[in-house]
């Protein structure tokens, strides 16, 4: 059996060094605990960056994965597949949305809603394409979503950023109003900011943003990658803040650790 130090030597030899890892080498996990190669137990406060909303190795998730792996594990959208259709029905029947589009990750989901917003701007707002997002937000690591993310340390190494995003202060309706112009097609916000420090908005913020978007015919997008699937106490985070978005992006907890 290899030791933790031997596993670390493999990482040092073969990986691009872009992550500052914790010193332990994890071997298994159950519930809220992870276990290293030395048998030490650790309480997991990261949950895979808010992925594992019902814990590690949940028996029902494990059983579902095992069953599905023996049937169809992956299939393109050229074909109807029953689990995907069931999931679509559950999501739509339990939200304010009308349609669903499946992709692979949170960054892709956010890219998708931004493409939706740009098409909306092209068809309805004389080609408007700018999307207002918030400082301290996090929307993903693709080139487009780094521009959407309002955190300089995610952006500085990759400038010039993709145009089309304007970052303003979170929980500040006046900042959104001041940033809105003839190029604006949408506002994209997290119901509660995750990566930025678990920032909770005031009770009037989202109703005011909703009213402003309605007044100016803008889309309001809720990035629920870290707030959906019960992590704020309701199935979707927007339910906690007395508004309905025009589009929702989801990932992470939707698969409970398994990719969709």
C-alpha positions as CSV (number, residue, x, y, z in Angstrom):
1,X,0.0,0.0,0.0
2,X,1.4,3.4,-1.0
3,X,1.9,6.1,1.7
4,X,0.6,9.6,1.5
5,X,4.1,10.9,0.7
6,X,4.4,8.5,-2.3
7,X,1.1,9.7,-3.7
8,X,2.3,13.3,-3.3
9,X,5.4,12.4,-5.4
10,X,3.2,11.3,-8.2
11,X,1.3,14.6,-8.1
12,X,4.6,16.5,-8.1
13,X,5.8,14.6,-11.1
14,X,2.8,14.6,-13.4
15,X,0.5,17.5,-12.5
16,X,0.7,21.2,-13.6
17,X,1.3,23.0,-10.3
18,X,-1.7,25.3,-10.2
19,X,-3.3,24.3,-6.9
20,X,-2.1,24.7,-3.3
21,X,-3.3,21.4,-1.8
22,X,-3.9,20.5,1.8
23,X,-1.2,18.2,3.2
24,X,-3.4,15.1,3.7
25,X,-4.0,12.5,0.9
26,X,-7.7,11.5,1.1
27,X,-8.7,7.9,0.5
28,X,-12.4,7.7,1.3
29,X,-15.3,9.8,2.6
30,X,-18.6,9.2,4.3
31,X,-21.3,11.7,5.4
32,X,-19.5,14.9,6.6
33,X,-16.1,13.2,7.2
34,X,-13.2,12.4,4.9
35,X,-10.4,10.0,5.8
36,X,-6.7,10.1,4.7
37,X,-4.3,7.3,3.9
38,X,-3.2,7.2,7.5
39,X,-6.7,6.6,8.8
40,X,-7.2,10.1,10.2
41,X,-10.7,11.6,10.1
42,X,-11.5,15.2,9.2
43,X,-14.7,17.1,9.3
44,X,-15.3,18.4,5.7
45,X,-16.2,22.1,5.6
46,X,-15.7,22.4,1.8
47,X,-18.1,19.7,0.5
48,X,-16.2,19.9,-2.8
49,X,-16.9,23.7,-3.0
50,X,-20.6,23.3,-2.2
51,X,-21.1,20.2,-4.4
52,X,-22.0,17.6,-1.9
53,X,-25.2,19.0,-0.5
54,X,-26.2,15.7,1.1
55,X,-22.8,14.5,2.1
56,X,-20.2,12.0,0.9
57,X,-21.2,8.5,-0.2
58,X,-24.9,8.9,0.5
59,X,-26.4,5.4,0.1
60,X,-29.3,6.5,-2.1
61,X,-26.9,8.4,-4.5
62,X,-24.5,5.4,-4.5
63,X,-27.3,3.0,-5.4
64,X,-28.7,5.3,-8.1
65,X,-25.2,5.6,-9.7
66,X,-24.7,1.9,-9.6
67,X,-28.0,1.1,-11.1
68,X,-27.7,3.7,-13.9
69,X,-24.1,2.6,-14.7
70,X,-25.5,-0.8,-15.7
71,X,-28.1,0.8,-18.0
72,X,-27.0,4.0,-19.8
73,X,-24.2,6.1,-18.3
74,X,-24.0,8.7,-21.0
75,X,-25.9,9.6,-24.2
76,X,-26.0,12.7,-26.4
77,X,-28.9,14.9,-26.7
78,X,-29.7,13.4,-30.1
79,X,-31.7,10.8,-28.3
80,X,-34.5,10.7,-25.6
81,X,-33.2,9.3,-22.3
82,X,-35.6,8.5,-19.5
83,X,-33.5,9.8,-16.5
84,X,-32.9,13.1,-18.2
85,X,-36.6,13.5,-19.0
86,X,-37.6,12.7,-15.4
87,X,-35.1,15.3,-14.1
88,X,-36.4,17.9,-16.5
89,X,-40.0,17.4,-15.3
90,X,-38.9,17.6,-11.6
91,X,-37.0,20.9,-12.1
92,X,-39.7,22.6,-14.1
93,X,-42.6,21.4,-12.0
94,X,-40.9,22.7,-8.9
95,X,-39.7,26.1,-10.2
96,X,-40.9,29.2,-12.0
97,X,-39.2,28.1,-15.2
98,X,-40.8,26.8,-18.4
99,X,-38.0,25.0,-20.1
100,X,-34.7,23.3,-19.2
101,X,-31.4,22.9,-21.1
102,X,-28.8,20.4,-19.9
103,X,-25.0,20.9,-20.1
104,X,-22.0,19.6,-18.1
105,X,-20.9,22.2,-15.5
106,X,-21.7,25.4,-13.7
107,X,-19.4,27.5,-15.9
108,X,-21.1,26.0,-19.0
109,X,-24.6,26.7,-17.5
110,X,-23.6,30.3,-16.9
111,X,-22.2,30.6,-20.4
112,X,-25.5,29.2,-21.6
113,X,-27.6,31.8,-19.8
114,X,-25.3,34.6,-21.0
115,X,-25.7,33.4,-24.6
116,X,-29.5,33.3,-24.0
117,X,-29.3,37.0,-22.7
118,X,-27.3,38.1,-25.8
119,X,-29.8,36.5,-28.1
120,X,-32.6,38.2,-26.2
121,X,-30.8,41.5,-26.6
122,X,-30.3,41.0,-30.3
123,X,-33.9,40.2,-30.9
124,X,-35.6,42.6,-28.5
125,X,-33.1,45.4,-27.5
126,X,-31.5,46.5,-30.7
127,X,-28.5,44.3,-30.3
128,X,-27.8,45.1,-26.6
129,X,-25.3,42.6,-25.2
130,X,-23.9,43.8,-21.9
131,X,-24.7,41.9,-18.7
132,X,-24.4,43.5,-15.3
133,X,-22.9,41.3,-12.6
134,X,-21.7,42.0,-9.1
135,X,-18.4,42.6,-7.4
136,X,-17.2,39.6,-5.3
137,X,-19.3,37.3,-7.5
138,X,-18.1,34.0,-8.9
139,X,-19.6,32.6,-12.2
140,X,-16.8,30.2,-13.4
141,X,-13.3,30.0,-14.9
142,X,-13.9,30.0,-18.6
143,X,-12.7,33.1,-20.5
144,X,-16.2,34.5,-20.6
145,X,-17.1,33.8,-17.0
146,X,-13.9,35.2,-15.7
147,X,-15.1,38.5,-17.1
148,X,-18.4,38.1,-15.5
149,X,-16.8,37.2,-12.1
150,X,-16.3,40.4,-10.1
151,X,-13.0,39.4,-8.4
152,X,-9.7,40.9,-9.7
153,X,-7.6,37.9,-8.6
154,X,-9.5,35.7,-11.0
155,X,-9.1,38.2,-13.8
156,X,-5.7,39.9,-13.6
157,X,-3.6,37.1,-15.3
158,X,-5.9,36.8,-18.3
159,X,-6.5,40.4,-19.4
160,X,-7.7,41.7,-21.7
161,X,-11.0,40.2,-20.6
162,X,-13.8,39.3,-22.9
163,X,-16.0,42.4,-23.3
164,X,-19.7,42.5,-22.4
165,X,-19.7,42.4,-18.6
166,X,-20.0,45.2,-16.1
167,X,-19.2,44.5,-12.5
168,X,-21.0,46.6,-9.8
169,X,-21.4,46.4,-6.0
170,X,-23.6,43.7,-4.7
171,X,-26.7,44.5,-2.7
172,X,-26.8,48.0,-4.2
173,X,-29.7,48.7,-6.5
174,X,-28.4,52.2,-7.3
175,X,-25.2,50.7,-8.7
176,X,-27.3,48.6,-11.1
177,X,-29.3,51.6,-12.2
178,X,-26.2,53.7,-12.8
179,X,-24.6,50.9,-14.9
180,X,-27.7,50.3,-17.1
181,X,-27.5,51.8,-20.6
182,X,-28.6,51.1,-24.1
183,X,-26.2,48.2,-24.3
184,X,-27.5,46.4,-21.3
185,X,-29.5,43.2,-21.9
186,X,-29.5,41.5,-18.5
187,X,-28.5,41.4,-14.9
188,X,-26.9,38.2,-13.5
189,X,-26.6,37.7,-9.7
190,X,-26.2,35.0,-7.1
191,X,-29.1,34.9,-4.6
192,X,-26.4,34.7,-1.9
193,X,-22.8,35.2,-2.9
194,X,-20.7,32.1,-2.2
195,X,-17.1,32.5,-3.3
196,X,-17.2,36.2,-2.4
197,X,-17.8,35.4,1.3
198,X,-21.4,34.2,1.9
199,X,-22.8,37.6,1.3
200,X,-26.6,37.8,2.0
201,X,-28.5,40.6,0.4
202,X,-31.1,42.8,2.1
203,X,-34.7,41.8,1.9
204,X,-35.6,44.5,-0.7
205,X,-32.6,44.0,-3.0
206,X,-34.0,41.4,-5.4
207,X,-37.5,42.7,-5.6
208,X,-36.0,46.1,-6.5
209,X,-33.7,44.5,-9.1
210,X,-36.7,42.6,-10.5
211,X,-38.7,45.8,-10.8
212,X,-35.8,47.6,-12.5
213,X,-35.4,44.8,-15.0
214,X,-39.1,44.8,-15.7
215,X,-39.1,48.5,-16.2
216,X,-36.3,48.4,-18.8
217,X,-37.2,45.1,-20.4
218,X,-34.0,43.4,-19.1
219,X,-33.5,39.7,-18.2
220,X,-32.8,38.8,-14.6
221,X,-30.6,35.8,-14.3
222,X,-30.1,33.9,-11.0
223,X,-26.8,32.0,-10.7
224,X,-27.9,29.2,-8.4
225,X,-24.9,27.0,-8.9
226,X,-24.1,27.3,-5.2
227,X,-27.5,28.2,-3.8
228,X,-29.9,25.7,-5.4
229,X,-30.8,22.2,-4.3
230,X,-31.9,23.0,-0.8
231,X,-28.7,24.8,0.3
232,X,-30.6,27.9,1.5
233,X,-33.6,25.9,2.9
234,X,-35.7,25.8,-0.2
235,X,-35.2,23.9,-3.5
236,X,-34.1,27.1,-5.2
237,X,-32.4,30.1,-3.5
238,X,-34.6,32.7,-5.3
239,X,-37.5,31.4,-3.2
240,X,-36.0,33.0,-0.1
241,X,-35.9,36.5,-1.6
242,X,-39.4,37.2,-2.9
243,X,-38.6,37.4,-6.7
244,X,-38.7,35.2,-9.8
245,X,-35.8,35.2,-12.2
246,X,-36.1,34.9,-16.0
247,X,-33.4,32.2,-16.1
248,X,-31.6,30.1,-13.6
249,X,-28.2,28.4,-13.9
250,X,-27.5,25.3,-11.8
251,X,-24.8,22.7,-11.3
252,X,-22.8,21.2,-8.3
253,X,-25.5,20.0,-5.9
254,X,-27.7,19.0,-8.7
255,X,-25.5,15.9,-9.3
256,X,-24.5,15.5,-5.6
257,X,-20.9,14.9,-6.7
258,X,-21.6,13.1,-9.9
259,X,-21.3,14.9,-13.3
260,X,-24.6,15.3,-15.2
